Amino acid sequence: MEIRDFQIEDEIGWIRCRVLSFLNTAYFDNVLQKKETYANPAIELVAIKDHQVIGLLDIEYELQPQTVCSKGEGLGGMIWHIAVHPDYQKMGVGHQLLQEGEKRAKAQKLNRLEAWTRDDKWVNEWYINNKFSIVDSYLQVFIEGENEIKQTFITETPELYPVQAFAHYVGKEKEMIRERYARVHECFCFEKKLL
């Protein structure tokens, strides 16, 4: 396996790897049709085996504090994407991508990495096993179905009827939200200090 910088020729493999790796997670519906580009500098890595993208890591990083990351002090890097193709999971590919990403982040004088992820137990355990700490959370609420829509929205536009919505809940009554809506995910902010 080779870990190297992402190249534009990797885009289709990058998309396939990300889609397949997200299928068995709470992010199953977060499908991209092309690789994101970033307003700030980024560390964009791929793991390649047999001419196939089997893993990826994207870290957008700050040149000025608090311009990319939402927590911590000093310069940070946001992990926007980390994924390993299902055929290569549990083989250390994600860990090796993270190690290379950390090495490059330190070379850019970053003092921490930040990542937000939903409430998949195994994903959260992966971050904790890789020395990240939970520093914040909020709820992501999917509002669907006639009952949920009616109890949530009133529209002032005649003949406009919402059929679904996605919302962030940052309040303290998380249990009330979980009881009211069928699909709710807690989204955790993980942070890792780079020494």
C-alpha positions as CSV (number, residue, x, y, z in Angstrom):
1,M,0.0,0.0,0.0
2,E,1.2,3.5,-0.8
3,I,0.0,6.7,0.9
4,R,0.5,9.8,-1.3
5,D,-1.0,13.1,-2.1
6,F,-4.4,13.1,-3.9
7,Q,-4.2,13.7,-7.6
8,I,-7.1,14.8,-9.8
9,E,-7.0,11.4,-11.6
10,D,-7.9,9.8,-8.2
11,E,-11.3,11.6,-8.0
12,I,-13.5,8.8,-9.2
13,G,-11.8,6.3,-7.0
14,W,-11.9,8.8,-4.1
15,I,-15.7,9.2,-4.6
16,R,-16.3,5.4,-4.8
17,C,-14.2,4.8,-1.7
18,R,-16.0,7.4,0.3
19,V,-19.5,6.3,-0.8
20,L,-18.8,2.6,-0.1
21,S,-17.2,3.3,3.3
22,F,-20.1,5.5,4.4
23,L,-22.8,3.0,3.5
24,N,-22.7,1.2,6.9
25,T,-22.6,4.4,8.9
26,A,-25.0,7.1,10.1
27,Y,-23.7,9.2,7.2
28,F,-25.1,6.7,4.6
29,D,-27.0,9.4,2.9
30,N,-24.2,11.9,2.7
31,V,-23.3,11.2,-1.0
32,L,-21.0,13.5,-3.0
33,Q,-20.8,13.5,-6.7
34,K,-17.4,15.1,-6.9
35,K,-14.5,15.7,-4.4
36,E,-14.7,18.9,-2.4
37,T,-12.2,21.6,-2.9
38,Y,-11.2,23.9,0.0
39,A,-10.9,27.7,0.5
40,N,-7.8,27.2,2.7
41,P,-4.8,25.0,2.3
42,A,-5.4,21.3,2.7
43,I,-3.7,18.0,3.3
44,E,-5.3,15.6,0.8
45,L,-4.1,12.0,1.0
46,V,-5.1,8.7,-0.6
47,A,-4.1,5.2,0.2
48,I,-3.5,3.2,-3.0
49,K,-3.3,-0.6,-3.5
50,D,-3.4,-2.3,-6.8
51,H,-4.1,1.0,-8.6
52,Q,-7.2,1.5,-6.5
53,V,-8.1,4.2,-3.9
54,I,-8.7,2.2,-0.7
55,G,-8.5,5.0,1.8
56,L,-8.6,8.8,1.9
57,L,-8.0,11.7,4.3
58,D,-8.7,15.4,3.8
59,I,-7.6,18.0,6.4
60,E,-8.3,21.6,5.6
61,Y,-6.1,23.8,7.8
62,E,-6.0,27.3,9.2
63,L,-3.5,30.1,8.5
64,Q,-5.4,32.3,11.0
65,P,-7.0,30.8,14.2
66,Q,-10.7,30.0,14.2
67,T,-11.1,30.3,10.4
68,V,-11.7,26.6,9.7
69,C,-12.0,24.9,13.1
70,S,-14.7,25.8,15.7
71,K,-12.9,24.7,18.9
72,G,-9.5,25.1,20.5
73,E,-6.8,27.7,20.4
74,G,-4.0,28.3,17.9
75,L,-3.9,26.9,14.4
76,G,-5.9,23.7,13.8
77,G,-6.8,21.4,11.0
78,M,-10.3,20.1,10.2
79,I,-10.7,16.5,9.2
80,W,-13.5,16.8,6.6
81,H,-13.1,13.2,5.2
82,I,-11.5,10.0,6.4
83,A,-12.7,6.8,4.9
84,V,-11.5,3.3,4.1
85,H,-13.0,1.0,1.4
86,P,-15.0,-1.7,3.2
87,D,-12.8,-4.5,1.7
88,Y,-9.8,-2.9,3.5
89,Q,-11.3,-1.9,6.8
90,K,-9.7,-3.1,10.1
91,M,-6.3,-3.4,8.5
92,G,-4.8,-0.2,9.8
93,V,-5.3,1.9,6.7
94,G,-7.2,4.7,8.5
95,H,-4.5,4.8,11.2
96,Q,-1.7,5.0,8.7
97,L,-3.5,7.8,6.8
98,L,-4.0,9.6,10.1
99,Q,-0.3,9.2,11.1
100,E,0.8,10.7,7.8
101,G,-1.8,13.5,8.1
102,E,-0.6,14.3,11.6
103,K,3.0,14.4,10.4
104,R,2.1,16.9,7.7
105,A,-0.1,18.9,10.0
106,K,2.8,19.3,12.5
107,A,5.1,20.4,9.6
108,Q,2.5,23.2,9.0
109,K,2.8,24.2,12.7
110,L,-0.8,23.1,13.5
111,N,-1.3,22.4,17.2
112,R,-4.5,20.3,16.9
113,L,-6.9,18.4,14.6
114,E,-10.7,18.6,14.9
115,A,-13.3,16.2,13.4
116,W,-17.1,16.1,13.6
117,T,-18.8,12.8,13.3
118,R,-22.2,11.2,14.0
119,D,-23.0,8.7,16.7
120,D,-21.7,5.5,15.2
121,K,-20.2,3.7,18.2
122,W,-17.3,2.1,16.2
123,V,-16.4,5.4,14.5
124,N,-16.3,7.2,17.8
125,E,-14.2,4.4,19.4
126,W,-11.8,4.7,16.5
127,Y,-11.3,8.4,17.3
128,I,-10.9,7.7,21.0
129,N,-8.4,4.9,20.3
130,N,-6.4,7.3,18.1
131,K,-6.1,9.8,21.1
132,F,-8.9,12.2,20.2
133,S,-11.2,13.6,22.9
134,I,-14.8,14.6,22.7
135,V,-15.1,18.4,23.2
136,D,-18.6,19.2,22.1
137,S,-21.8,17.8,20.6
138,Y,-25.2,18.8,19.1
139,L,-28.1,16.9,17.5
140,Q,-28.7,16.5,13.8
141,V,-32.4,16.1,13.3
142,F,-34.1,14.7,10.2
143,I,-37.7,15.9,10.0
144,E,-39.7,13.6,7.8
145,G,-43.2,12.4,7.4
146,E,-46.5,14.2,7.7
147,N,-46.8,14.2,11.5
148,E,-43.2,15.5,12.1
149,I,-43.6,18.2,9.5
150,K,-46.9,19.4,10.8
151,Q,-45.7,19.6,14.4
152,T,-42.6,21.5,13.3
153,F,-43.5,23.9,10.5
154,I,-46.0,26.5,9.7
155,T,-45.7,28.0,6.2
156,E,-46.9,31.4,5.2
157,T,-46.6,30.7,1.6
158,P,-49.9,29.3,0.1
159,E,-49.6,25.9,-1.4
160,L,-46.0,25.3,-0.2
161,Y,-45.8,22.2,1.9
162,P,-42.4,21.0,3.3
163,V,-41.9,17.3,3.0
164,Q,-38.6,16.9,4.8
165,A,-36.0,19.0,6.5
166,F,-32.6,18.7,8.1
167,A,-31.9,20.8,11.3
168,H,-29.3,21.3,14.0
169,Y,-30.4,21.3,17.6
170,V,-27.9,22.9,20.0
171,G,-30.1,23.2,23.1
172,K,-30.1,21.3,26.3
173,E,-33.3,19.3,25.9
174,K,-31.8,16.5,23.8
175,E,-34.1,13.8,25.1
176,M,-37.2,15.8,24.2
177,I,-35.9,16.1,20.6
178,R,-35.1,12.3,20.5
179,E,-38.6,11.5,21.6
180,R,-40.2,13.9,19.1
181,Y,-38.4,12.8,15.9
182,A,-37.6,9.4,14.6
183,R,-34.2,10.1,13.1
184,V,-31.8,12.0,15.3
185,H,-28.1,11.7,15.4
186,E,-25.7,13.2,18.0
187,C,-22.8,14.8,16.2
188,F,-19.6,14.8,18.2
189,C,-16.7,17.1,17.9
190,F,-13.4,15.3,18.5
191,E,-10.1,17.1,19.0
192,K,-6.5,15.8,19.1
193,K,-3.7,17.9,20.4
194,L,-0.5,17.6,18.3
195,L,2.6,17.9,20.4
